[in-house]
Amino acid sequence: MKFIDMEKLKKDYEKTGFLIFLLIMAVYYGYRLFALTPWYDELYTYYYFISRGPVYAAIHWPVPNNHVGYSVLSAFLDFLGNPYIGLRGVSYLCALANLILIFGIGRRFLKKGLSLVAVLLYASMNLVDQMAVQGRGYTLGITCYLTAFYCLTFICKELRTAYKYYVVFGMSLVLGLYTLTSDIYFVLPVCMTGGMYLLYQALSESKTSKLPLRKSEYLRKLGKLITVSILAAIVTTGLYAVIWLAIGSNLLVKDETGLYYGMNHVKMILTAPFDALRTGIEYMLSTPYIQSVERQGYFGRLLQWMKTLMNWYYDGFASLFLIIVLTGICLLIWKLISGIRRKEKDNILFLIFLLSGIICIPLFLTIQCALPYYRVFTYGGVLLAFLVAWMFSAILEIFDKAAFDFKNTSRIKKKGITVVGLIGLITILSSFWVNDAHHGQYSMREYQIQDALSHSDIKKAEYICVTDCTQQYLMKFLYDITCENTVIEGSDYLLLDKKMMDPEYNEMEWEFYHYYNTIPWDYVNVNMKQVYENESFVLYIKNT
């Protein structure tokens, strides 16, 4: 059996183009995986969760920074011994999987050639590119989102659906929510998409075939889908319950005024599981990942937030893409209504998917009265890419029905128009890639710490100290050195942020362990010498 049918590949220019692009992106993402210095959130995730193994990562959530499902999967990859693969390997694989899934979904619902357009639009977004190989759970969340919808296309479109699609659908929901609680923003719309489509099909079938609604295959599918969604919610709650129990027991056994002080964790959980569960839930809710804002003037702030989000997708084109989205929503509603009237079932699932996903973002935010971090909505890039590609498809359909009889245009001219259009699109998208925001370091501070540490022989040091938490986490990541010592006297190496060396600097820096007044300058000046300096840091070594 041939792995790739070269004859078919030669005729299918779209698939050929995609495979070439996928190979390019595999190299590009691979380069970024190793070339970019991890920034604080990645380092925190690695230091406190990934490096401590999958079991530890699965039961700890001291702050919202732990994307639990991502940390658990990454902890397995960390056994390979390379910290970059351990931290970012899951994101790398998911980034490539997302391109494949977008292409596969596009092939089912878009005109030929436009699934490649959707892939190009998605991959060119600044926010998508920045999150692609970061050691965080956002790219994994998008994989769960796309996988869930891809399974829906089989569940909803095929008369007899294999149970594996229901299983994978449910697992995608569980992993998505286990990775990020904020993934509820796409979990609900994707469940609604399947539910609304199957209900529509069941009602339509009962009207046309006079079949009783209760006997409809689509209604049975809807029941299975609801069951799977409920089971996914139960499993997810169970996984978080383990975290709540672990957090609650840890807090209670350390509470000197409590009944369980000093008790063994397992004994405490067995003795009073509901106390541990309640304490864990209260702690988790007291440190929410997404904070609500004031209701007064909210809609004005929401509009500005949406505009900024569009800038995160395509810098400098926020207004244009807001207009495209608003136009697209109107076009989607019109096509959905006309499709239902004409009983055109082929693309209704895709239309519901786009419409529910786009509308639910501002709807949920308004109900919650929140303006989350923009990176939470990296998955929105999927919707935007599909929407623009679908609008191209709708425009081509209008051309096909236009008065100048586009249908009779020769096949060569049609191909020529398509090729020119794709070249134009690639040229436009390439302009985003030359932007420094696509290729710069995530954070110059972490990069400069790495640069300064590279001028030391710190792995051979017998005694070291750390002066801020970022260098502490970076030492663990780069050199597998766990250091919690902040005492400078006697240290073989000393790395100081220049702000620490300024006696006039008195601003509070949450990552600092030392300031000018806490540094023993008499000791440093006599016993240590400066060996390297960059824009933000100075490196000292102990006199020999």
Residue pairs with C-beta under 8 A, 6 or more apart in sequence:
9 15
9 16
9 19
10 16
14 107
14 112
14 113
14 115
14 116
17 116
18 99
18 103
18 115
18 116
18 119
21 99
21 116
21 119
21 120
21 123
22 96
22 99
22 100
25 95
25 96
25 99
25 123
26 96
29 92
29 95
29 96
29 132
29 133
30 92
32 132
32 133
33 84
33 85
33 88
33 89
33 92
33 133
34 84
36 133
36 441
36 442
37 441
37 442
37 443
37 446
37 447
37 450
37 474
38 46
38 87
38 88
38 135
38 442
38 446
38 474
38 477
39 134
39 442
39 443
39 446
40 443
40 446
40 470
40 473
40 511
41 65
41 134
41 136
42 87
42 88
42 134
42 135
42 136
42 442
43 446
43 470
43 473
43 474
43 476
43 477
44 65
44 473
45 65
45 66
45 67
45 70
45 71
45 87
45 135
45 136
46 83
46 86
46 87
46 135
46 473
46 476
46 477
47 472
47 473
47 476
47 477
48 60
48 62
48 66
49 56
49 57
49 60
49 66
49 71
49 75
50 57
50 71
50 74
50 75
50 78
50 86
50 87
50 135
51 75
51 78
51 83
51 86
51 476
52 75
53 75
54 72
54 73
54 75
54 76
56 75
57 66
57 68
57 71
57 72
57 74
57 75
58 68
58 71
58 72
58 239
58 242
58 243
59 242
59 243
59 246
60 66
60 243
60 246
60 247
61 68
61 243
61 247
61 284
62 247
63 287
64 287
64 288
64 289
67 136
67 137
67 140
67 179
67 180
68 178
68 179
68 239
68 243
69 137
69 140
69 175
69 176
69 178
69 179
69 180
70 90
70 91
70 135
70 136
70 137
70 140
70 179
71 137
73 90
73 140
74 86
74 87
74 89
74 90
74 135
75 86
77 85
77 86
77 89
77 90
78 85
78 86
78 87
79 86
80 86
80 89
83 477
83 478
83 480
87 135
87 477
88 133
88 134
88 135
90 140
91 131
91 132
91 133
91 134
91 135
91 136
91 139
91 140
92 132
92 133
94 139
94 140
94 142
94 143
95 132
95 133
95 139
97 143
97 146
98 122
98 139
98 142
98 143
98 146
98 382
99 119
99 122
99 123
101 143
101 146
101 147
101 150
102 115
102 118
102 119
102 122
102 146
102 382
102 385
102 386
103 115
103 116
103 118
103 119
104 115
104 150
105 115
105 146
105 149
105 150
105 153
105 386
106 114
106 115
106 116
106 117
106 118
106 119
106 386
106 389
107 115
108 153
108 350
109 347
109 349
109 350
109 390
110 117
110 118
110 389
110 390
110 393
111 392
111 393
111 396
111 397
113 418
113 422
114 389
114 390
114 392
114 393
115 389
116 422
117 388
117 389
117 392
117 422
117 425
118 385
118 386
118 388
118 389
119 385
120 425
120 426
120 429
121 384
121 385
121 388
121 389
121 429
122 128
122 381
122 382
122 385
123 129
124 314
124 429
124 432
124 433
125 312
125 313
125 314
125 381
125 384
125 385
125 432
126 312
126 313
126 314
126 315
126 432
126 435
126 437
126 438
127 312
127 313
127 374
127 375
127 378
127 381
128 313
128 378
128 381
129 438
130 375
130 437
130 438
130 442
131 138
131 139
131 375
131 378
132 139
133 139
134 442
136 375
137 179
137 180
138 180
138 375
138 376
138 378
138 379
139 378
140 175
140 179
141 176
141 179
141 180
141 183
141 186
141 378
141 379
142 378
142 379
142 381
142 382
144 172
144 173
144 175
144 176
144 179
144 183
145 172
145 176
145 183
145 186
145 190
145 379
145 382
146 382
147 168
147 169
147 172
148 169
148 172
148 173
148 176
148 187
148 190
149 190
149 193
149 353
151 165
151 166
151 168
151 169
151 172
152 169
152 190
152 193
152 194
152 197
152 349
152 353
153 349
154 161
154 162
154 165
155 161
155 165
155 166
155 169
155 194
155 221
155 225
156 194
156 197
156 198
156 201
156 221
156 349
157 349
159 217
161 221
166 224
166 225
166 228
167 228
169 225
169 228
170 228
170 229
170 231
170 232
170 235
171 232
173 187
173 190
173 191
173 229
173 232
173 233
173 236
174 232
174 235
174 236
174 239
176 183
176 186
176 187
177 183
177 184
177 187
177 232
177 236
178 236
178 239
178 240
180 376
181 289
182 289
182 290
182 372
182 376
183 379
185 360
185 361
185 364
185 376
185 377
185 379
186 357
186 379
188 360
188 364
189 353
189 356
189 357
189 360
190 353
190 357
191 225
191 229
192 356
192 360
193 349
193 352
193 353
193 356
193 357
194 222
194 225
195 222
195 225
195 226
196 352
196 356
197 348
197 349
197 352
198 218
198 219
198 221
198 222
198 225
199 218
199 219
199 222
200 340
200 348
201 216
201 218
201 345
202 213
202 216
202 218
202 219
202 222
203 213
204 343
204 345
205 211
205 216
205 217
205 218
206 212
206 213
206 216
208 343
213 219
241 277
243 280
243 284
244 276
244 277
244 280
244 281
244 284
245 269
245 273
245 276
245 277
245 280
246 265
246 280
247 279
247 280
247 283
247 284
248 275
248 276
248 277
248 278
248 279
248 280
248 281
248 283
249 260
249 265
249 268
249 269
249 276
249 280
250 265
251 279
251 280
251 283
252 258
252 260
252 261
252 263
252 268
252 272
252 275
252 276
252 279
253 260
253 261
253 262
253 263
253 264
253 265
253 268
254 261
255 261
260 268
260 271
260 272
260 275
263 271
268 276
269 276
289 372
290 368
290 370
290 372
290 373
290 376
291 370
292 368
292 369
292 370
293 301
293 369
293 370
293 371
294 369
295 369
298 366
298 369
299 366
301 371
302 362
302 365
302 366
302 371
305 365
305 371
306 322
306 362
307 318
307 319
307 322
308 318
308 374
309 374
309 377
309 380
310 317
310 318
310 319
310 321
310 322
310 325
311 317
311 318
312 374
313 321
313 380
313 381
313 384
314 320
314 321
314 432
315 432
315 435
315 437
321 384
324 387
324 388
324 391
325 358
325 384
325 387
327 391
328 354
328 358
328 387
328 388
328 390
328 391
329 355
329 358
329 359
331 391
331 394
332 351
332 354
332 355
332 358
332 387
332 390
333 355
335 347
335 351
335 394
336 348
336 351
336 352
336 355
338 344
339 345
339 347
339 348
339 351
340 348
350 386
350 390
354 383
354 386
354 387
354 390
357 380
357 382
357 383
358 383
358 387
361 377
361 380
365 371
365 372
399 406
400 406
400 407
432 438
441 447
444 535
444 536
445 470
445 536
446 470
446 474
448 534
448 535
448 536
448 537
449 470
449 471
449 474
449 495
449 537
450 474
450 478
451 534
451 537
452 495
452 532
452 534
452 537
452 538
452 539
453 471
453 474
453 475
453 478
453 479
453 495
453 539
455 531
455 532
455 539
456 493
456 531
456 532
456 539
456 541
458 464
458 475
458 479
458 481
458 492
458 493
459 479
459 481
461 492
461 493
462 492
463 485
463 490
463 491
463 492
464 475
464 481
464 483
464 485
464 491
464 492
464 493
465 483
465 485
465 486
465 487
465 488
465 491
465 493
465 494
466 472
466 475
466 483
466 484
466 485
466 486
466 495
466 513
467 486
467 488
467 494
467 495
467 496
467 497
467 500
467 512
467 513
467 514
468 497
468 509
468 511
468 512
468 513
468 514
469 511
469 513
470 511
471 495
472 483
472 484
475 481
475 482
475 483
476 482
476 483
485 491
486 513
486 514
488 494
488 514
488 519
488 520
488 523
488 524
489 520
489 523
491 542
492 541
492 542
493 539
493 540
493 541
493 542
494 524
494 528
494 539
494 540
494 541
495 537
495 538
495 539
495 540
496 514
496 519
496 537
496 538
496 540
497 509
497 512
497 536
497 537
498 536
498 537
498 538
499 505
499 507
499 509
499 512
500 512
500 514
500 515
500 516
500 519
501 516
501 519
501 538
502 516
503 516
503 517
505 515
505 516
506 515
524 540
527 542
527 543
528 540
528 541
528 542
528 543
529 540
529 541
529 543
530 538
530 539
530 540
531 539
531 540
531 541
532 538
532 539
533 539
